[in-house]
Amino acid sequence: MSRVLRFSLSFGAILILYEIIKIGVYQEELEHKWPTPPEWSWKSRWCLRAAAAWQHPEEIGKLLSDWPMVAGYLRELLMRLEDVEIDGKGIVEQEDGGIFIEGVGRTGYDVTAKSEPWRRGYFQALMGAAKAAENLEGWLTDRVQRVSAPAEYFVGPSNPRPKPVPKKQKVPLEENSEPASPSPEVFYMKILTTRGFDTRQKVQAALAYADYLDYKGLQSTAADMYTWAMDIAAAGFPVDAASVVDVKTGVIQNDAKVAPSENILRVSTALAVHHAKFGNLPTALSIFTSVLKARRALPPAPPGALLPPPPAFPKRTSDPIRSFFNTLKTMLVPVEYPPPAPSGNEPPLRTAMSPCDEAGLMAYIGEIIFASSSEETGLAWTRDAVDIAESTLLELDASTPQNRCADCLRVGLENWKTMVSQLVNKAQQEEAETIEKRKNKGSWLGPSQKQIETKTNARKRWEAEQSILNDRITKLRPIIVMDSAFEGLVSGVGLFV
């Protein structure tokens, strides 16, 4: 064998080995960020890690989520988890041959025999698949080219003039296509009908499905799903839920002897957002205020009762030396699968993050009051919400997750800015109209100079607040952007956002 050939083979082997090590290090980094159940096979764990990474593109240096790739990874993962010959040993059909629902497919399995980490990973896979399905509605996949795109790019009898595709890309054909993902309902209903998930997981799925139905404008169907979510939360409560909440309206009974569970508070808050979205502001306001009173009345957590913070992961850095040591630490420190979250059946305790929950509720209350009754009262609620969120965010320990507080602060500032802008425009218009009336009717019949000065002072007041607010937003923007990571954990969306 010639020296050149030996050198070429050795160099090629080194390159292959380098790529294998590089992939291994990358997968280990992903495992630290998004731990997977240790009992799963390596391929199933790979699929869950990859799907989680593509759902959080900012964490892997990407701009957007690749939802077709997420759906593909999770499709294969669910197939493996539901196959008793691979990773699904021990799961059983709830009825002989399974229960089939038209338009949805088979209902969930009985997974009570599986371990908690297995069930949690299965839940993550189903929720991720539902999220991918929401983002892939109206998308098709060309089976031949193995590409996914919105339906308007596919040429066929129903779309003879498709949108142009990128250069060097063949036009996908309708005849070779299939939906890029099943309906989100398939995955949400599988979670809700699976035996073995805890109350918190089922409530989370029900609220996510209801929020999706709200987005689709299916108000009646969404209301039914919120009712189902409340039934799930009430069934998990240790005592009669009717003693702490009106299960039909979602209003918390603030004179009850026991506090409501975290699940009940979550469902009531989501139900209030649902009413606000569809213009039922009085009902939404009554629910929000009752939830706020309930959260303020929660008992403080005793010393040592707080859950340990999630493991810290080294942030990305451009320093090659620090990056090397971070990578070395990642490879040497074994991954610990995190303990399960509480089921949500017990009343929550006040923690350092509790003021953020209250600030989010106050922001909603401020929006509703501003839009329905008193603009200045609504604005005052919003100011207080921003002050609480800001002070709490600045006081939180560095090890405490701060996304929720950052999102509350961001939403509050955006609402405040919208409100003040409306008040500035209103004051400018009223001032101009008053001046115009004086010009047309004269000093005898028209508005007095004092009335004009009053309108001018009102305009200057709101313009001054607008200027101060803009300076405050500029000062806080680095904190908001850094901690919120462009993704909100505040339930629903605001009326102005």
N, C-alpha and C positions, 0 to 999 in steps of 0.2 A: 504494500500500500504506500503510495507516494506521500511525501511530507505535506504537500498542499492539501491532499484529500484528508489526511489525519487532522490537519489544522482546521479545515472546514467543518468536519464532523464534530470536533471538540468545541469549536466556537458555536455551532448550532445547538449542541447539547447544553452549553452554558446559557444560551439565550432562552431555551425552553425551560431550563431549571429556574432562571431568573423570573420568567413569566409565572411559573407555578408558585414560586415564593411570593411574588407580588399579589397574585390572586388570593393566596392564603392569608396574607397580612390584611388585605382589604376585607375579606370575609370575617376575619377576627375583629376588625374595627366595627363592622356592622353588627356582629354578635354582641359587642359591648353596648352599642347604642340600642339595639332592639333584641334582647335575649329571646331565645326560642326554647321550647320544651326539650330538656335533655334526652328524654326517652324516644323522641322522634328519630327517624332515619336521617342520614346526612342530607339527602336530596330534599326531603320535606322541610328541613330546617333552612336549607338554602333558599327554597321558594318563598318562605315566609319572610326571611331577611330581605331578599331582593324586592319583594312587594312592598314591605315597609319602607325601604329606602326610596323607592320611586314615588311613594306617597308623600315624602318629605324632601322634595328636590333641593331645598336650600341647605340641607344637611350633607348633601353629597356633591355640592358644587354645580348643581343644575338650576335652570330657571323655572322649568315647568314640569309637572308630573306627566309621565308617559302612561296614560291610563290603559291603552291597549296592552302594554307590557305588564302592568299590574294585574289586569284581568287574566292574562295568560298564565302568569305565575300562580295566581290563586286558583284558577281552574284546575291546573295540574295538582296543586296541593290538596284541594278538596277531594279530588278523585282518589288520591293516595290515602287521605284520612278516612274516607268512607269505604275503603276496600279492606275487608277483613284479612286479606292475604298480605297486606303491606303494613300500614300503620293504624288500621281500624279494628284490630282484634279486640273483641269485647263489646263493640257497639251492636245494638239489635234494633230491628224494626219494632215500632210500638204496636203494630198489629200484623197479623200474618199477611205477608206480601206488601205491607206498608199501606199508608193512607194516601190516596191521590186526590188532589184538589184541582179542578179544571182551571187552567190559566196560571196555576202556580206550580204544579207538579207534586212530587211526593213531600209529605210533611217531614218533620225532623225525626231523628233517631232517639233512642234511649241511650245516653252516654254516661249514665250514673256509675257504671262499672269502671270508667276511666279515671285516671288521677286528675287532680285539680289543674296542674300545669297543662296536661293534654287538653282538658276542656277549655281552658283559657286561650290556648293557642288556636283551637278550633273556632272559638268565638271571634277571635281577632281575624281569622281567615274569612269567616262569613261576613263580618262587618266591612272588611276591606273590599270584598267582592261586591257588596251592596253599594259602597261608595263608588267603586269603579263603574258599576252598572248605571248609576245616576249620571256620571260624566260621559258615558258612551251612548246615551239615548240618541237615536237617530243616526248612529254610526253603523257601517257595514264592514265586513271583513271579506276580502277576496281570497278564497281558499287556494287559488292557483298561485297568485303573486305573494300571498301571505302578508298582505298589507291591510291596514284598517284606516278608514277615513269617513267623514260625514257623507251621507247618502247622496248629496248633490254633486259629488265628484264621480259617481258611478254612472256609466252610460248604459242605457237600456231602454226598453219600451216606455217605461214610466218617466224617463229622464233623457230624452234624445239629445239635449244640449247641456252636458254637464259643465261644471266649473273647470277651468284649466288646472291641470296638475303640475307640480314642479318639473323643471327640465330633467331629462333623462329618466323620467318615471313613466311607465306605461299607464294608460287610462284603465282603471279597474272596471270590470264588467259586472252588470247586475246578475247575469246568468251564473256567474261563479261565486256569488256573494251569499252571505248569511249574516244575521244580526251579530254585531261585535260582542254582545253580552246578553244574557237573559235579562228579564225585567228585574229591577231592584226588589220588587215584591217577592220574588222567588226566595231571595236570601233573607229578607227580613222575616217572612213567614216561617222559614225553616228555623230561625232562632227562636221565634215565639212558640213554636210547636215542639221544639226539642226538649226532652226531659233530661235534666242534669245541669242546666245553667242556673245561676243564682238570680235573686230578685233584681239586683243592680244591673246585671247584664240584660235581662229581659226588658227592664224599664228603659235602658239605653237604646235598645233596638226599637222598641215601640215609639219612643220619642223621635228617633231619627227617621223612622218611616212616616210618622205624622208630619214632621217638618218637610219631608219630601212631598207629601200630599198637599201641604200648604203651598209649596212652591209651584205645584202643578195647578193650583187653583181649585182643588177638589175639597171645598170647605166642609161639606157634610161628611165625606169619607174620613177626612182628617179628624173631625170631631169625634167620630166613632173610635178612631185609634187612640185619641187622648183619653177617652173613656176606658178603653182597654188598659192603657198604661196606668190609669188611676186604680183600676181593679187589681192589677198585678201588685202595685205598691201597697194597696190596702190589705191584700191577702198576706203579705209578708210582715205586716205590722203585728207586734206581739199581742196587742189588745184590740178591741173594736175600733177600727179606724174612724167610724162616725163620731167618736168622742173628740177627735182632733181636727177633722176636716169634713166639709160638706162634699161628699164624693161626687155629687152631680155638678156643682159649680166650681169646685176647687178652692173655695174660700176657707182659710185656716180658722179654726175656733181658738181665738187668742185667750179665752178664759178657761181653757182645758187644764186639768191637773197634770197631764203629761205632755211632753213636747212631741211634735210630729217627727216622723223619721226623715232621713235625708232623701229617700226616694219620694215620699209624699211632697216634700218641699220642691224637689226638682220637677215633678209632674205639675204641681200647681203653678210654678213659674212659667213652664212651657205653655200651659193652657192660657195663662194671662197674655203671653206673647201672641198666641194664636188669635185671641179675641182682639188684640190691638191691631194686628195685621188686617183684619177684616172689618175694622171700624167700630167694633163694639167696645168703645172706650170706657163707659161706666163700669161694665163688668170687669174689664182688664184692670182698671184702677183699684177696684175693691179687692181683687185677688192680690195684686202687687203689694198693697198696703198691709194686708193680713200676713203675707209671707215676710215682709220687712219686720213687722212687729214680732213674729215668731222667731226670726233669726236673731234679733236683738235680745230676746229673752232667753236664748240658749245658755246653759251653764258653761263656765270655763272648763277647759280640760285640766285634769289634775296633773301634777308633775309626773313625767315618765309615761304619760298616756298617749303622747303624740307618736304618729307613725314615723319611722326613720325616713329621711329624705332619700330620693332616688340616687343611685350611684352617680358621682360626677364623672364626666368623660372629658378628656383634654380637648380644648377647642382647636380648630384648624389654625395653623400659624404659617407665616412665610419664612420664619427663621429655620434654616435647615438643621441646625444643631438641636433646637428644641423639638422640632418635628421628629428627629431621629429618636430622642429619648422618650417622646410620647408614644412612638411606635413600639419601642422596646418595652415600655411599661404595659402597653396593650397586650403584647405577646406573652409577657411573663405573669401578669395578674390574671388568674382564672375568672371566668364569668360566673357570677352568682345569679341564678334565676330569681327574680324578685318575689317577695311574698305576696299572697293574694290581697286585693283591696277589700275593704269591708263590704258586706252584702247590702248595706244601705237600709237595713230593716230597723236599726236603732236610731234614736235621736242623735244628731251630730253635736259635737262640742265646739265651743268657741276656740279658735286658734288665731295665729297671727294673720291668716288669710281671710278671716271672717269679715273684717271691714271692707274687703274688696267685693265680697258677695253683696253686702249692703249697699255699696256704692253703685253696683250694677243695677240693683232694684231701684235706687233713688234716681238714677238716670232715666229709667223707663217711666217712673212716676212723673218726673219733670217734663218729659216729652208729652205725656198724655194731658197733663194740666195745661201746658203751654198751648196745645192744639185744641183743647176743648173748652177751657174756661178762662183762666187768668194767665196772661203771658208773663207778667212779672213774677208771679208765684212759681210758675213752671221754671222760669229762668233761675230763681233762687234755689230750687231743688237741684237743678243741674250744676250750679256753682258749688253747692255743698258736696255733691257726688264727686266732682273733680278734685276738690280739696281733700276729701277722705282718701280717694284712690292715690293721689300724689303723695300724701304724707305716709300712707301705708307702704307704698312701693319704695320710698326712700328709707323706711325703717326696717324693711325685711332683711333678714340675714342672707348673706350671699349664697348659702346652700339651699335656700328655700326657693322652689319654683315660682317665678314671678310673671309668667305669661298672662295669667288671669287678671292680675292687677294692672299690668300694662295695657291689656285690651280694654278694661273698664275705663282707664284714664284716656285712652285714645278715643273711645266712643263718646265719653263725656265731653271731651274737648271739641270733637266734631259737632256734636249736638249744640253745644254752647255757641260755637262759631255760626252755625246755621241760624239759631235763634236771634243772635245779635245782628246778623246780616239782614234778617227780615225786619227787625225793629229799626235799623238804620234806614232801610228803604221806605218803611212806613212813615218814619219821622220826616224824611226828606220830602216825600209826597205831600204830607199834611202841611209842612211849612210852605212849600211852593203854592199849594191851593189857597192857603190863608193870605199870602202876599198877593196872589192873583185876584182874590175877592176884594181886597182893599183897593187895588188899582181900578177895578171895574165899578165898584159901588161908592168909592170915595170914603173919606174919613168919618162921615156922618152915619152912613148906612152899613158900611163894611166893618170888618174886624178892627179892633183898636190896636194901637202900637204895642200895648202890653200883651195882647193875645199873640201877636207875631213874635214878640220876644220869648214868650213861653214855648212856642213851637220851635224856635231857634235853639233855645237852651236844651230842649228834649233831644233835638238832633245832635247837638254837640255832646250831650251826655252819652248817647249810644255810640257815637263815633269814637269818643275817648275810650269807652269800654272795649270797642272793637280793636283799637290800636294796642291797648294793654294786653288783650287776649292774644293777638298775633305775636307779640313779643314773648308771651308765656309759651305759646306753642313752639316757637323757634327754639326756646331754651330747653324744652322738654322733648323735642323731636328725637334726639339721639337715644334717650332712654326708652321711648316708646318703640322705636324701630328695632332697637337691639333686643328688647325683652319680649315683644309680641311676635317677632319673626313672621309678621304679615299674616298670622293665623289667629283667629279669635276663639276663645273658649267661652265667651259670653253667650248665653242662650239666645238663639234667634238673631234678629237684626232689629235695629231701631227704626222708628218711624221716619227719621231724617237721613239715616245712613244707608 
